[in-house]
Every structure is written in structure tokens, then in C-alpha cells.
Amino acid sequence: MPVLGLIPAREGSKGVPGKNTRLLGGRPLLDYTARAALESGVLDRVILSTESAAIADCGRRAGLDVPFMRPAALAQDDTPMLPVVEHALGELEGAGWHPDVVVLLQPTSPLRTPAHIRSAVELLRASGADSVVGVVLLPLHLSPDYVMRIEDGRLRPFLPDGARVIRRQDARPAYVRDGTVYAFRTATLQRYGSIYGDDCRPLLIDPADSLSIDTPADWVAAERALAAR
């Protein structure tokens, strides 16, 4: 069951310009994801998908395979991830390599470890699920049972059942995708037209390991977290 590690990295970041090659703790941001992927021991190939020659060079120095360049049309601010994945698979399959599993690893999660990647692939294999996605538990005060919305100037429970939740301790646990890892079968993509499918299993990530860099404040938080390690 060939397993592909796919790292998508484009040049045009607005929140943190040039972040994929920018030095974080003395290393390019891209390097953290490359190292975790290559050290995981469960990925048969680790591919970088980028439209940028500079990012491609950075990826090659980190040990990544860059067998093709991504079209600029698939590297825009509003480009969804799905066509990026489909393009990468099309290029690889056109060259005669057909992975059964794809592990999507975004460079914006520098606290990811090789163990996260191994756990996702092992859970996908053992469960027979369509996909595995990294998630973190939300604080109870952010549970949809407990949060509110404003309707016509009036404060209302966000969910109808929330009217019965008086204490946050009574709110049901809720989880959010954190971007650490997405593992899915190529058959899932073909059957459902999505990376999730019908049977998506959660991989619980420790909040201390969960960080996605989208803003300058996130970058500062990453610097602090890495320094503490």
C-alpha cells in the first residue's frame, strides 16, 4: 500500500509574507514539516507541490522530492486544497506511480512530530476508514452547546439544545480540525470527491503540539513554543 507524503507550499502568503522559506528558530519553516515527514518512517515518497522556484530549492535542500512544478493557477489565495491534491496525484500517476494513501502535511504546523504522522497512517490502516484527521479538543466554553449568537439584537443559544446548558461543565465536548495531519485513501478521493469520505476518524492532538501559522502573532507563538522545547 504505497503511501505518499504531500507537502503543499505556495509563495503568495499575505498573513506572513514569504513564510514557507522564512527562518523560524534558525531554520526555514518548510524544514520542520520536511524533517517530520522524512523521519516518520511510514511515507514511501515525500513530495513538495509548489509554483515557486525558491520554495522548490528550499524543499530540495530539506530532502524533499520536487518532481513537478504546480501551475500558478493552482497557487492563488482562493485555490482550494482539493485541486492541488488532484494535480499532484495526476502528475505522479502520469509518471507511473500510484499511491494508495496520501498524507497531506501543511508547512504551517511546525510543532508536528514524526509520531503524529505514524499514528495517522497506522489508524487509517487499522480502522479501514476513509480518512484520518488531526483534531484538538475545544475548551468547554467554546462548545456549540455553550456559545451564543445574536439574532435581531437578542442573545440566543447557538444550538437549540444549548438553552438547557447552564454550566459550561455540562457542555458536550467539541473538536476542531487543527491542520497537523490529514491522511486519506486515493479511493476516498475518487469515490467521494473529497479527502474526508464518509468514515473520517479523529486523531487527537495534544493542544501543546497544535499550532497553525497564519498571522504574525502565530509566528511569535511558534518561536516561543520551539524555544521552550
MIGU-703058 format. One record per residue (C-alpha): residue in three letters; y, x, z; residue number from 1; chain. Coordinates in Angstrom, 3 decimals. Layout:
<vexgus>
+-------+----------+----------+----------+------+-------+
! margu !        Y !        X !        Z ! lodo ! kolro !
+-------+----------+----------+----------+------+-------+
!   Ala !        Y !        X !        Z !  NUM !     A !
...
+-------+----------+----------+----------+------+-------+
</vexgus>
This chain:
<vexgus>
+-------+----------+----------+----------+------+-------+
! margu !        Y !        X !        Z ! lodo ! kolro !
+-------+----------+----------+----------+------+-------+
!   Met !    0.000 !    0.000 !    0.000 !    1 !     A !
!   Pro !    2.878 !    2.224 !   -1.225 !    2 !     A !
!   Val !    5.987 !    1.930 !    0.948 !    3 !     A !
!   Leu !    9.490 !    2.553 !   -0.371 !    4 !     A !
!   Gly !   12.405 !    3.514 !    1.835 !    5 !     A !
!   Leu !   15.581 !    2.322 !    0.100 !    6 !     A !
!   Ile !   18.995 !    3.534 !    1.265 !    7 !     A !
!   Pro !   21.941 !    1.778 !   -0.428 !    8 !     A !
!   Ala !   25.237 !    3.655 !   -0.186 !    9 !     A !
!   Arg !   28.339 !    2.934 !   -2.234 !   10 !     A !
!   Glu !   31.668 !    4.703 !   -2.362 !   11 !     A !
!   Gly !   34.227 !    1.908 !   -2.020 !   12 !     A !
!   Ser !   34.282 !    1.135 !    1.697 !   13 !     A !
!   Lys !   37.534 !   -0.461 !    2.849 !   14 !     A !
!   Gly !   36.901 !   -0.653 !    6.594 !   15 !     A !
!   Val !   36.202 !    3.090 !    6.909 !   16 !     A !
!   Pro !   37.055 !    4.810 !    3.608 !   17 !     A !
!   Gly !   34.513 !    7.380 !    2.476 !   18 !     A !
!   Lys !   32.313 !    6.643 !    5.483 !   19 !     A !
!   Asn !   28.939 !    7.469 !    3.915 !   20 !     A !
!   Thr !   29.845 !   11.149 !    3.475 !   21 !     A !
!   Arg !   32.338 !   11.372 !    6.334 !   22 !     A !
!   Leu !   31.307 !   13.648 !    9.206 !   23 !     A !
!   Leu !   30.072 !   11.851 !   12.309 !   24 !     A !
!   Gly !   29.197 !   14.163 !   15.162 !   25 !     A !
!   Gly !   29.364 !   17.053 !   12.728 !   26 !     A !
!   Arg !   27.010 !   15.512 !   10.138 !   27 !     A !
!   Pro !   27.576 !   13.148 !    7.207 !   28 !     A !
!   Leu !   26.918 !    9.550 !    8.202 !   29 !     A !
!   Leu !   24.279 !    9.310 !    5.461 !   30 !     A !
!   Asp !   22.362 !   12.162 !    7.060 !   31 !     A !
!   Tyr !   21.382 !   10.095 !   10.122 !   32 !     A !
!   Thr !   19.594 !    7.477 !    8.056 !   33 !     A !
!   Ala !   18.006 !   10.114 !    5.806 !   34 !     A !
!   Arg !   16.623 !   12.001 !    8.786 !   35 !     A !
!   Ala !   15.218 !    8.877 !   10.471 !   36 !     A !
!   Ala !   13.574 !    7.775 !    7.210 !   37 !     A !
!   Leu !   12.051 !   11.141 !    6.373 !   38 !     A !
!   Glu !   10.770 !   11.674 !    9.923 !   39 !     A !
!   Ser !    9.261 !    8.195 !   10.255 !   40 !     A !
!   Gly !    6.055 !    9.233 !    8.531 !   41 !     A !
!   Val !    5.435 !    5.777 !    7.028 !   42 !     A !
!   Leu !    7.507 !    5.932 !    3.837 !   43 !     A !
!   Asp !    5.909 !    7.256 !    0.673 !   44 !     A !
!   Arg !    9.267 !    7.721 !   -1.054 !   45 !     A !
!   Val !   12.819 !    7.578 !    0.247 !   46 !     A !
!   Ile !   15.291 !    6.628 !   -2.482 !   47 !     A !
!   Leu !   19.083 !    6.648 !   -2.418 !   48 !     A !
!   Ser !   20.804 !    3.976 !   -4.521 !   49 !     A !
!   Thr !   24.427 !    4.858 !   -5.256 !   50 !     A !
!   Glu !   27.002 !    4.814 !   -8.015 !   51 !     A !
!   Ser !   28.787 !    7.864 !   -6.585 !   52 !     A !
!   Ala !   28.061 !   11.430 !   -7.681 !   53 !     A !
!   Ala !   29.441 !   12.722 !   -4.354 !   54 !     A !
!   Ile !   27.167 !   10.456 !   -2.318 !   55 !     A !
!   Ala !   24.228 !   11.367 !   -4.563 !   56 !     A !
!   Asp !   24.840 !   15.080 !   -3.909 !   57 !     A !
!   Cys !   25.116 !   14.412 !   -0.171 !   58 !     A !
!   Gly !   21.847 !   12.489 !   -0.291 !   59 !     A !
!   Arg !   20.015 !   15.244 !   -2.143 !   60 !     A !
!   Arg !   21.188 !   17.787 !    0.454 !   61 !     A !
!   Ala !   19.736 !   15.493 !    3.118 !   62 !     A !
!   Gly !   16.382 !   15.461 !    1.324 !   63 !     A !
!   Leu !   16.651 !   12.091 !   -0.406 !   64 !     A !
!   Asp !   15.345 !   11.276 !   -3.870 !   65 !     A !
!   Val !   18.023 !   10.119 !   -6.345 !   66 !     A !
!   Pro !   16.052 !    9.239 !   -9.479 !   67 !     A !
!   Phe !   18.739 !    6.981 !  -10.952 !   68 !     A !
!   Met !   22.387 !    6.020 !  -10.538 !   69 !     A !
!   Arg !   23.388 !    2.484 !   -9.636 !   70 !     A !
!   Pro !   25.667 !    0.709 !  -12.139 !   71 !     A !
!   Ala !   29.253 !    0.370 !  -10.924 !   72 !     A !
!   Ala !   28.964 !   -3.397 !  -11.398 !   73 !     A !
!   Leu !   26.429 !   -3.382 !   -8.532 !   74 !     A !
!   Ala !   28.690 !   -1.427 !   -6.193 !   75 !     A !
!   Gln !   31.584 !   -3.826 !   -5.700 !   76 !     A !
!   Asp !   32.927 !   -5.253 !   -2.428 !   77 !     A !
!   Asp !   31.310 !   -8.608 !   -3.130 !   78 !     A !
!   Thr !   27.997 !   -7.334 !   -4.509 !   79 !     A !
!   Pro !   25.093 !   -8.945 !   -2.609 !   80 !     A !
!   Met !   22.242 !   -6.727 !   -1.459 !   81 !     A !
!   Leu !   19.558 !   -8.624 !   -3.378 !   82 !     A !
!   Pro !   20.531 !   -7.449 !   -6.896 !   83 !     A !
!   Val !   20.856 !   -3.884 !   -5.569 !   84 !     A !
!   Val !   17.259 !   -4.048 !   -4.336 !   85 !     A !
!   Glu !   16.089 !   -5.649 !   -7.576 !   86 !     A !
!   His !   17.811 !   -2.953 !   -9.642 !   87 !     A !
!   Ala !   16.162 !   -0.168 !   -7.635 !   88 !     A !
!   Leu !   12.719 !   -1.736 !   -7.959 !   89 !     A !
!   Gly !   13.237 !   -2.260 !  -11.677 !   90 !     A !
!   Glu !   14.133 !    1.398 !  -12.172 !   91 !     A !
!   Leu !   11.142 !    2.630 !  -10.182 !   92 !     A !
!   Glu !    8.686 !    0.247 !  -11.800 !   93 !     A !
!   Gly !   10.024 !    1.207 !  -15.222 !   94 !     A !
!   Ala !    9.092 !    4.782 !  -14.337 !   95 !     A !
!   Gly !    5.603 !    3.699 !  -13.340 !   96 !     A !
!   Trp !    5.882 !    3.489 !   -9.544 !   97 !     A !
!   His !    5.153 !    0.132 !   -7.907 !   98 !     A !
!   Pro !    5.770 !   -0.113 !   -4.150 !   99 !     A !
!   Asp !    4.142 !   -2.946 !   -2.227 !  100 !     A !
!   Val !    6.616 !   -2.736 !    0.669 !  101 !     A !
!   Val !   10.329 !   -1.992 !    0.776 !  102 !     A !
!   Val !   12.110 !   -0.789 !    3.915 !  103 !     A !
!   Leu !   15.849 !   -1.305 !    3.500 !  104 !     A !
!   Leu !   17.895 !    1.145 !    5.566 !  105 !     A !
!   Gln !   21.675 !    0.848 !    5.522 !  106 !     A !
!   Pro !   23.537 !    4.083 !    6.371 !  107 !     A !
!   Thr !   25.895 !    2.169 !    8.669 !  108 !     A !
!   Ser !   23.295 !    2.217 !   11.501 !  109 !     A !
!   Pro !   23.331 !    5.853 !   12.705 !  110 !     A !
!   Leu !   21.539 !    5.082 !   16.003 !  111 !     A !
!   Arg !   18.371 !    4.063 !   14.148 !  112 !     A !
!   Thr !   15.318 !    6.149 !   15.043 !  113 !     A !
!   Pro !   12.098 !    7.016 !   13.172 !  114 !     A !
!   Ala !   10.297 !    4.806 !   15.723 !  115 !     A !
!   His !   12.272 !    1.744 !   14.590 !  116 !     A !
!   Ile !   11.081 !    2.282 !   11.024 !  117 !     A !
!   Arg !    7.478 !    2.894 !   12.064 !  118 !     A !
!   Ser !    7.456 !   -0.208 !   14.240 !  119 !     A !
!   Ala !    8.804 !   -2.403 !   11.429 !  120 !     A !
!   Val !    6.181 !   -1.215 !    8.934 !  121 !     A !
!   Glu !    3.358 !   -1.492 !   11.485 !  122 !     A !
!   Leu !    4.424 !   -5.034 !   12.440 !  123 !     A !
!   Leu !    4.622 !   -6.067 !    8.784 !  124 !     A !
!   Arg !    1.126 !   -4.754 !    8.126 !  125 !     A !
!   Ala !   -0.460 !   -6.112 !   11.303 !  126 !     A !
!   Ser !    1.101 !   -9.570 !   11.098 !  127 !     A !
!   Gly !    0.673 !  -10.226 !    7.390 !  128 !     A !
!   Ala !    4.238 !  -11.588 !    7.462 !  129 !     A !
!   Asp !    6.602 !  -11.790 !    4.511 !  130 !     A !
!   Ser !    9.191 !   -9.613 !    6.244 !  131 !     A !
!   Val !   10.299 !   -7.954 !    9.475 !  132 !     A !
!   Val !   13.946 !   -7.798 !   10.520 !  133 !     A !
!   Gly !   15.593 !   -5.915 !   13.370 !  134 !     A !
!   Val !   17.395 !   -8.193 !   15.828 !  135 !     A !
!   Val !   19.182 !   -7.927 !   19.164 !  136 !     A !
!   Leu !   19.376 !  -10.487 !   21.937 !  137 !     A !
!   Leu !   22.828 !  -12.019 !   22.260 !  138 !     A !
!   Pro !   24.413 !  -12.261 !   25.707 !  139 !     A !
!   Leu !   23.709 !  -15.749 !   27.049 !  140 !     A !
!   His !   27.389 !  -16.693 !   27.000 !  141 !     A !
!   Leu !   27.252 !  -16.298 !   23.197 !  142 !     A !
!   Ser !   24.241 !  -18.562 !   22.753 !  143 !     A !
!   Pro !   24.948 !  -21.530 !   20.440 !  144 !     A !
!   Asp !   23.876 !  -23.713 !   23.379 !  145 !     A !
!   Tyr !   26.809 !  -22.442 !   25.418 !  146 !     A !
!   Val !   29.606 !  -21.737 !   22.926 !  147 !     A !
!   Met !   32.168 !  -24.338 !   21.913 !  148 !     A !
!   Arg !   34.014 !  -25.428 !   18.789 !  149 !     A !
!   Ile !   37.354 !  -27.126 !   18.232 !  150 !     A !
!   Glu !   37.285 !  -30.441 !   16.367 !  151 !     A !
!   Asp !   40.508 !  -32.428 !   15.823 !  152 !     A !
!   Gly !   42.150 !  -30.413 !   18.586 !  153 !     A !
!   Arg !   39.379 !  -31.185 !   21.075 !  154 !     A !
!   Leu !   36.866 !  -28.809 !   22.570 !  155 !     A !
!   Arg !   33.302 !  -29.780 !   21.742 !  156 !     A !
!   Pro !   29.880 !  -28.188 !   22.275 !  157 !     A !
!   Phe !   28.915 !  -26.238 !   19.175 !  158 !     A !
!   Leu !   25.491 !  -27.909 !   19.217 !  159 !     A !
!   Pro !   24.831 !  -31.486 !   20.346 !  160 !     A !
!   Asp !   22.294 !  -30.212 !   22.896 !  161 !     A !
!   Gly !   24.980 !  -27.966 !   24.338 !  162 !     A !
!   Ala !   26.558 !  -30.913 !   26.158 !  163 !     A !
!   Arg !   23.695 !  -30.664 !   28.667 !  164 !     A !
!   Val !   24.126 !  -26.914 !   29.232 !  165 !     A !
!   Ile !   26.457 !  -26.431 !   32.184 !  166 !     A !
!   Arg !   25.497 !  -22.905 !   33.230 !  167 !     A !
!   Arg !   25.118 !  -20.042 !   30.803 !  168 !     A !
!   Gln !   21.843 !  -19.127 !   32.550 !  169 !     A !
!   Asp !   20.420 !  -22.364 !   31.113 !  170 !     A !
!   Ala !   21.294 !  -21.499 !   27.512 !  171 !     A !
!   Arg !   18.386 !  -20.694 !   25.222 !  172 !     A !
!   Pro !   18.056 !  -17.062 !   24.101 !  173 !     A !
!   Ala !   19.596 !  -16.399 !   20.691 !  174 !     A !
!   Tyr !   19.229 !  -13.383 !   18.431 !  175 !     A !
!   Val !   21.295 !  -11.801 !   15.669 !  176 !     A !
!   Arg !   20.271 !   -9.502 !   12.823 !  177 !     A !
!   Asp !   21.705 !   -6.101 !   13.623 !  178 !     A !
!   Gly !   21.084 !   -4.134 !   10.412 !  179 !     A !
!   Thr !   18.788 !   -1.498 !   11.898 !  180 !     A !
!   Val !   15.859 !   -2.222 !    9.591 !  181 !     A !
!   Tyr !   14.654 !   -4.742 !    7.011 !  182 !     A !
!   Ala !   11.023 !   -4.427 !    5.878 !  183 !     A !
!   Phe !    9.575 !   -6.786 !    3.293 !  184 !     A !
!   Arg !    6.903 !   -7.043 !    0.655 !  185 !     A !
!   Thr !    7.814 !   -6.883 !   -3.024 !  186 !     A !
!   Ala !    5.661 !  -10.020 !   -3.359 !  187 !     A !
!   Thr !    8.097 !  -11.740 !   -0.977 !  188 !     A !
!   Leu !   10.982 !  -10.893 !   -3.264 !  189 !     A !
!   Gln !    9.109 !  -12.137 !   -6.304 !  190 !     A !
!   Arg !    7.911 !  -15.362 !   -4.707 !  191 !     A !
!   Tyr !   10.993 !  -16.439 !   -2.745 !  192 !     A !
!   Gly !   13.872 !  -14.638 !   -4.446 !  193 !     A !
!   Ser !   14.901 !  -13.234 !   -1.060 !  194 !     A !
!   Ile !   13.928 !  -10.384 !    1.226 !  195 !     A !
!   Tyr !   13.022 !  -12.733 !    4.088 !  196 !     A !
!   Gly !   10.488 !  -15.187 !    2.705 !  197 !     A !
!   Asp !    9.024 !  -17.977 !    4.822 !  198 !     A !
!   Asp !    7.388 !  -15.842 !    7.523 !  199 !     A !
!   Cys !   10.004 !  -13.446 !    8.897 !  200 !     A !
!   Arg !    9.103 !  -11.620 !   12.111 !  201 !     A !
!   Pro !   11.619 !  -10.143 !   14.571 !  202 !     A !
!   Leu !   11.661 !   -6.522 !   15.639 !  203 !     A !
!   Leu !   13.576 !   -6.449 !   18.917 !  204 !     A !
!   Ile !   16.073 !   -3.595 !   19.062 !  205 !     A !
!   Asp !   17.476 !   -2.279 !   22.323 !  206 !     A !
!   Pro !   21.232 !   -3.025 !   22.346 !  207 !     A !
!   Ala !   21.789 !    0.643 !   23.205 !  208 !     A !
!   Asp !   20.308 !    1.535 !   19.798 !  209 !     A !
!   Ser !   22.153 !   -1.172 !   17.867 !  210 !     A !
!   Leu !   25.406 !   -0.274 !   16.155 !  211 !     A !
!   Ser !   26.700 !   -1.032 !   12.668 !  212 !     A !
!   Ile !   29.775 !    0.826 !   11.459 !  213 !     A !
!   Asp !   32.221 !   -1.460 !    9.671 !  214 !     A !
!   Thr !   35.553 !   -0.620 !   11.315 !  215 !     A !
!   Pro !   37.360 !    2.436 !   12.750 !  216 !     A !
!   Ala !   36.551 !    1.098 !   16.239 !  217 !     A !
!   Asp !   32.852 !    1.095 !   15.332 !  218 !     A !
!   Trp !   33.179 !    4.717 !   14.237 !  219 !     A !
!   Val !   34.660 !    5.682 !   17.596 !  220 !     A !
!   Ala !   31.850 !    3.831 !   19.374 !  221 !     A !
!   Ala !   29.286 !    5.715 !   17.286 !  222 !     A !
!   Glu !   30.892 !    9.049 !   18.158 !  223 !     A !
!   Arg !   30.674 !    8.185 !   21.845 !  224 !     A !
!   Ala !   27.078 !    6.967 !   21.618 !  225 !     A !
!   Leu !   25.936 !   10.065 !   19.771 !  226 !     A !
!   Ala !   27.775 !   12.362 !   22.182 !  227 !     A !
!   Ala !   26.042 !   10.637 !   25.106 !  228 !     A !
!   Arg !   22.676 !   11.408 !   23.516 !  229 !     A !
+-------+----------+----------+----------+------+-------+
</vexgus>
